[in-house]
């Protein structure tokens, strides 16, 4: 849908979802605490599995121990970071997404957290899978939004 032509239609569209509230031309979508808890449990299980892999490294003869240690440490770091992020999300009181007449406030991931004006949006897409809906926002000036970021992804995206 074209962002400028259909913003009011998008804002006023009455999607039925338990985590969504509509207040006078503003839609607020909260995070699903249940899904965050499931992600947290998954991340913690993967950290535990990575620690276990690190502990059994020396007793394995089929795989190079250095290779196993590297994979285990990478797993601990990656899934540990995910677990920390999910704990932060669990206690975050801000909505994940706010859509109003001025634009969209995106607080849905570790690489988001900025306001996107309708004038900067080229196209909106709603993608669906079995149990989730995703809002894909195409902006006219992605470099500007990358510069607004303050995390490691910003540095990664600038180097691409």
TORNUZA-38320 format. One line per 10 residues: their letters; for each residue x, y, z of C-alpha. Coordinates in nm, 4 decimals. Example, Ala and Ser with C-alpha at 12.3 -4.5 7.8 and 13.67 -1.06 7.14 Angstrom:
% residues 2
AS) 1.2300,-0.4500,0.7800  1.3670,-0.1060,0.7140
END
This chain:
% residues 160
XXXXXXXXXX) 0.0000,0.0000,0.0000  0.1211,0.3501,-0.0705  0.2107,0.5127,0.2600  0.0845,0.8634,0.1875  -0.2429,0.7647,0.0223  -0.3486,0.4974,0.2653  -0.2089,0.6027,0.6034  -0.5510,0.6837,0.7486  -0.6893,0.3565,0.6190  -0.3951,0.1758,0.7776
XXXXXXXXXX) -0.4301,0.3613,1.1096  -0.8053,0.3175,1.1330  -0.8093,-0.0438,1.0123  -0.9630,-0.2477,1.2925  -0.7390,-0.5493,1.3302  -0.8559,-0.7777,1.6077  -0.5624,-0.8627,1.8267  -0.5376,-0.8899,2.2048  -0.2139,-0.6863,2.2219  -0.3476,-0.3901,2.0249
XXXXXXXXXX) -0.5255,-0.0777,2.1456  -0.6672,0.1990,1.9292  -0.6869,0.5509,2.0692  -0.8108,0.8385,1.8495  -0.6176,0.7748,1.5271  -0.3336,0.6020,1.7094  -0.2666,0.2301,1.7155  -0.0433,0.0845,1.9869  0.0754,-0.2734,1.9568  0.2241,-0.4302,2.2701
XXXXXXXXXX) 0.4723,-0.7121,2.2833  0.3376,-1.0618,2.3476  0.4798,-1.1516,2.6898  0.4065,-1.5203,2.6232  0.6207,-1.5198,2.3072  0.8982,-1.3308,2.4847  0.9014,-1.5930,2.7617  0.9168,-1.8733,2.5037  1.2075,-1.7010,2.3265  1.3822,-1.6516,2.6614
XXXXXXXXXX) 1.3452,-2.0194,2.7507  1.4753,-2.1191,2.4073  1.7757,-1.8888,2.4380  1.8564,-2.0207,2.7863  1.8332,-2.3822,2.6639  2.0705,-2.3025,2.3787  2.3140,-2.1331,2.6197  2.2994,-2.4431,2.8415  2.3610,-2.6644,2.5364  2.6580,-2.4513,2.4340
XXXXXXXXXX) 2.8043,-2.4723,2.7856  2.7554,-2.8500,2.7808  2.9316,-2.8653,2.4436  3.2203,-2.6658,2.5878  3.2452,-2.9007,2.8873  3.2576,-3.2221,2.6789  3.5053,-3.0873,2.4236  3.8073,-3.2739,2.5585  3.6262,-3.6060,2.5836  3.5319,-3.6097,2.2126
XXXXXXXXXX) 3.7586,-3.7785,1.9612  3.5533,-3.7331,1.6443  3.5795,-3.3550,1.6188  3.8737,-3.1177,1.6555  3.8533,-2.9737,2.0124  3.9486,-2.6236,1.8968  3.6630,-2.6244,1.6472  3.4171,-2.7449,1.9132  3.5349,-2.4769,2.1586  3.4863,-2.2044,1.8980
XXXXXXXXXX) 3.1333,-2.3227,1.8200  3.0475,-2.3528,2.1910  3.1807,-2.0044,2.2716  2.9987,-1.8561,1.9722  2.6782,-2.0226,2.0918  2.7213,-1.8913,2.4457  2.7829,-1.5366,2.3208  2.5067,-1.5354,2.0584  2.2335,-1.7044,2.2585  2.3431,-1.5284,2.5785
XXXXXXXXXX) 2.2983,-1.1924,2.4045  1.9549,-1.3071,2.2891  1.8621,-1.4090,2.6440  1.9716,-1.0706,2.7805  1.7736,-0.8890,2.5102  1.4601,-1.0945,2.5822  1.4836,-1.0180,2.9553  1.5021,-0.6488,2.8665  1.1974,-0.6851,2.6394  1.0023,-0.8700,2.9083
XXXXXXXXXX) 1.0187,-0.5701,3.1425  0.9889,-0.2999,2.8746  0.6631,-0.1089,2.9258  0.6769,0.0736,2.5900  0.4601,-0.0612,2.3080  0.6386,-0.2424,2.0285  0.4797,-0.0307,1.7573  0.2867,0.2968,1.7598  0.1155,0.4126,1.4416  -0.0369,0.7615,1.4317
XXXXXXXXXX) -0.1059,1.0515,1.1945  0.2604,1.1607,1.1969  0.4208,0.8235,1.1320  0.5348,0.5021,1.2976  0.7391,0.4551,1.6156  0.9237,0.1256,1.5814  1.0422,-0.0372,1.9033  1.0155,-0.3972,1.7865  1.3759,-0.5129,1.7794  1.7290,-0.4435,1.8947
XXXXXXXXXX) 1.7991,-0.2515,1.5731  1.4918,-0.0311,1.5839  1.3791,0.2443,1.8164  1.3163,0.5426,1.5979  1.0251,0.7412,1.4600  0.9560,0.7001,1.0870  0.7601,0.9852,0.9301  0.4930,0.9025,0.6707  0.6731,1.1287,0.4222  0.9797,0.9008,0.4470
XXXXXXXXXX) 0.7839,0.5810,0.3786  0.7744,0.4508,0.0209  0.5769,0.1355,0.0825  0.4235,-0.0761,0.3606  0.3769,-0.4503,0.3420  0.2107,-0.6854,0.5857  0.3714,-1.0289,0.5761  0.2063,-1.3260,0.7451  0.3155,-1.6713,0.8439  0.1262,-1.9335,1.0430
XXXXXXXXXX) 0.1055,-1.7391,1.3696  0.2636,-1.3970,1.3151  0.2168,-1.0793,1.1173  0.5102,-0.8594,1.0201  0.5048,-0.5001,0.9046  0.7742,-0.4382,0.6462  0.8504,-0.0671,0.6043  1.0331,0.0516,0.2930  1.1794,0.3983,0.3509  1.3011,0.6494,0.0939
XXXXXXXXXX) 1.6263,0.7164,0.2783  1.7444,0.4041,0.4635  2.0929,0.5509,0.5184  1.9431,0.8280,0.7325  1.7705,0.5748,0.9565  2.0850,0.3635,0.9814  2.2743,0.6718,1.1020  2.0105,0.7287,1.3711  2.0883,0.3872,1.5176  2.3184,0.3556,1.8159
XXXXXXXXXX) 2.4097,-0.0108,1.8176  2.6356,-0.2670,1.6530  2.3925,-0.3262,1.3678  2.4343,0.0392,1.2656  2.8095,-0.0107,1.2290  2.7546,-0.3374,1.0384  2.5013,-0.1798,0.7993  2.7265,0.1197,0.7303  3.0091,-0.1139,0.6268  2.7954,-0.3125,0.3826
END
